[in-house]
């Protein structure tokens, strides 16, 4: 993915294709147990091959480690990611309250590919209104319209995988 913006790519289909092909299996895959021991299997999905989704990020509330995951996001450049605006509600607006984990596969195990970055700014979609039923009376739309936030990281990320 590092060279997606360079002229060396012949087709646009090459951009965004993981270097490590994600695994696929139709039987439940055992995954690492959480601290309270309840998440033994992925429900309705498959365990990912380590390193196969290098642009996937975990947004975490600082101080609650190792169980601090709050929201997911997607890396869109080496120093920016996109996530949901709703992640920053309920008093969690300050960038100092967050860290961003990349390259993590197991929740409670130190992965050699993991990287930690910190937010230096976040920008919200001004039209996001959250759960306001008077503005969005249709239930399935309440969280979907304009639910975007852009986050800038303190340092560039090295994409692995």
Phi, psi and omega in degrees: 000339185300329185260018183298331182268002182265157182292350183292343179279128182277325181230153179289342180294338181288334180287137177084000178271122182296143177291330176255121182289128178300143179286160178216132179204144180264000175260151179302136180257124176297137175236168181298135179290148176281176181300329180263001169073027183253340184265069183281334183223153172280130182264122177071022180204189181234150174293137179279148172289130179308132179086358185277350179229065188291344180269355179281133181236157174246120175269128188232142175279124181293146178096350180250017183296148002271000184259048188258004180300131181238319183211161174256168177200176181229128177291127179247349171203180183293346183225009180226148176220161177242141181212191180268138177301324183300340179298332187260014178272180178061046175075016182252031185285326187294130181296334180293345180277358190235153161224163184237128181250132177233153177072015181271134178248310179258136184299318188248012181239139176290118178264139181292342180266356186287146177227141176246134174231167181236148180284136172250341174199154173222143184232133187249152174289120187293343183265000179293129182238003175062233188268015185293105184290336180288329179277320182236087184288344181273116188308316185288349177269345191302326181254000189262330183282124174063024183273067183230143173221143178249132183238133174255135182265159183289338182208153178298154179259141172267114181281125180248173176104000000 
